[in-house]
């Protein structure tokens, strides 16, 4: 900021899960400050690595093709010592978590989301891209391990009466857990594709027909099926339609193992229904039972 630029307002642009996020409006412009802390902002009892903001910075620098620039925020500044990233303000955007309530996603946005993901996956991976091991370890616990423990400390009946009982058959299914464990090991291994790492409606921002992708702090170099499976899981949870798995696979212009995409999607559905990281997904216990059974079938297929 120069000496003539005055701060007019400071506000939260939304409910950030991982980091402190502030929108700064000045006499000349508007921008976003994002800072990582040694914990998850939404769940401050959960420790999280400070260097996740460095991963986000590196990710944005790695996806600077002309086709992708229109779908990510521009970097205005970065301070590694303060774990602080300054981004261009995308304006009055809304994330796409509204699809959980509407139970619908337009074909236009679906195709755009897959096209953007294809471009990310086809980006050249810098040799110095961070392994992001600590963030992956954290995510691994919450996706592949904790939701499937019988005594994990999650009070599921506090979320919805009957959810604890509903979860037990899946926590006791050794065949299911064996496959989930295999995918978890693959998640922790090295790959050759640049991943967003958290490609779900909370990271998809819209303004009219414009679509932006944010929050790549879980990014790493891994296997394409992880991003594809996570995306498919959330659209299936929102709509209740398994057929979206095929649509996403068909729209994707890259190499992917459909069976692995299905297994990742099933795992993500389960962890979002019976794990700690709950969604704004208002569904009856019967609807959740349907989704859990569908997820089990997708994992075991």
C-alpha angles and dihedrals in degrees: 000000000000125000093260094055114095128194110239101177144356120206143156109257091205144322105304116201102196109022146029106264125186133177112218118200116194137176088268110031150342126251141164127242117204123186130179120220128194090264141044107276094219095043103030093180087069114083117223132183117263094218093071089097088059088055091052091049092050092046093055090047089052097054101054099128115135090248093053101040091079091057103050133057118259118246112240098174146343132204111189095187092055093038087234129148124189115205136181112261109250091205128228096354126155126206119238098246085112088082089076089064098036091045087214142094124190119243088233094059092041092055092045092051092052092044091052091047090051090054091049091050091048093052117115110258113230113233090233097050107139118256088223088208098160093051090047091050089052093047092044091059093050096043106034108019121026099047089057098050114102092218105034099138094246110136097214094172088062086063095044131347111252096020094109093056090043091055098053101082090056093048089052096046105106095185090054094046092049091059092043088052091052091053089047091055090050089050090057093048128087120264139174104243127086107237132196087214098206105047101166136119093278088064095047114086125190135194110176105308093339117108126198132183119215142167103047094163090123090056120133142147106273143110123327093225091071095065091039093050094048090050092048092048094057095046090049091049090049097047103024088228118128090190090080088076089067093044093054092045091049094048093048113101099205144065116290138152106238093204091055091047088054093049093049090048092051091049092050092050091052096047091049092051101041103019135080098264098076124182133220086261111144104196135145119250088252091055091049090050089054091050093047092050090048090050091050090052091049092052095046096042 
